[in-house]
Amino acid sequence: MTYRGNLLLVCGFVLAALNLRPALAGVSPLLPAIMRDLGLSPAGGGAITTVMVACLGLLAPAAPALATRIGLDRTLLAGLLVLAAGVALRSADGVPALYCGAALAGTAIAVMNVVMPGLVKQHFPGRIGLFTGLYVSVMVSGAAMASAAMVPLAGQVGWRAAAGSAALLALLAAALWWVALTRQGRAVASPSPAVLTRPDAQDPAARVGGRDGRSRSRDPGHRPYAALLRAPATWPVMAFMGLQSLTFYVLLAWLPTVFQAAGLPADEAGYLLGLTNLVQIVAALAVPLHAGRARSQKPHVVVAALLTVGGYLGVLLAPTTTPWLWMIALGLGQGASIALALLIITLRAPDPASVTALSAVAQSSGYVLAAIGPLAFGLLHELSGGWSVPLLAGLGACALQLVSGVLAARPATG
């Protein structure tokens, strides 16, 4: 491959990663305006994010089947185009369009979430830690930019146009990814042999978890979901992915609202959410570089969980006292947690198709669990009349995240 081909591929991959979060993160700062305009309750407002996150879980299993038919590269391209359509529909007039568009955008993100680790394995097999960190940090950057920009942008053009701006970013990424694939001849090529290999091609128990956290097998082929679920190493990975996602999405959906209830202005609340997403970039980029070379990722998981707990405690006990400090702790913890979850998925399987299968299983169950968070957070607020009970429930989820992460990160001994 030429230098230009490599550069286009990396740029297209990075721009695609930039689209994985703005459609989600851009809703939270606009939630009070959306609720006022459409007459939604707190539970109804939280349901916007819940619909999207539920699709991340329920539709994730479609990604390996789609990749088997058209290849990982073209699956990502299709995801970007569907994302643009969903964001545009979500910004149209009316509550049905809001939720239908959210579901369509969530479906697209579900597919892209699953194939990204497989694309790392396929295109950058010798630099898994580097490119995992790169795409996760860029993904988080997209969330940070959306969180910080939405309120000022909505003040100029209204919340519908502001929320719909993510469609333009998706179309730009799709165009660049298409050019990169065309330069390599991949846009018209058949799916890779690894993706097309029969799912029952080898013993499932041998495919997940070697002593260094990597699979011992090097045979290609993705694995059936039933076989993955029978592998003991799969369950902690699933739980860790779900719980770190739950603790992230409840605050992504409600953190600006919590800060506004504590007395902070709307624009400052949006900036604080942007800050925590911005800080996540540092952790998401740095942690996989070190953790990817380690025999066990357990110490990284513990530190990440404790930082997340510190952020939750700060928001609970002193939301207006040095809130920037709580956002830094929260950002470091959550950025490291999502990077570790995706790194562990990539290290546990030997080839792109196997990574995609494990990614689908972990993200499907994980995001279904995470989808409960924003809706439950809103319901707990309605029932309790404040934010203390929801935040205490979030702290309980952080404790479970710590336990499952330690189990997922330990080196296998089989």
Secondary structure, DSSP 4 states (H G I P E B T S, - for coil): --HHHHHHHHHHHHHHHHTSSHHHHTTGGGHHHHHHHHT--HHHHHHHHHHHHHHHHHSTTHHHHHHHHH-HHHHHHHHHHHHHHHHHHHTSSSHHHHHHHHHHHHHHHHHHHHHHHHHHHHH-TT-HHHHHHHHHHHHHHHHHHHHHHHHHHHHHH-HHHHHHTHHHHHHHHHHHHHHHHHHHTTTSSPPPHHHHS-TTSS-GGGSS--TTSS-S--------HHHHHHSTTHHHHHHHHHHHHHHHHHHHHHHHHHHHHTT--HHHHHHHHHHHHHHHHHHHHHHHHHHTTSS--HHHHHHHHHHHHHHHHHHHH-TTSSHHHHHHHHHHHHHHHHHHHHHHHHHT-SSHHHHHHHHHHHHHHHHHHHHHHHHHHHHHHHHHSSSHHHHHHHHHHHHHHHHHHHHHHSPP--
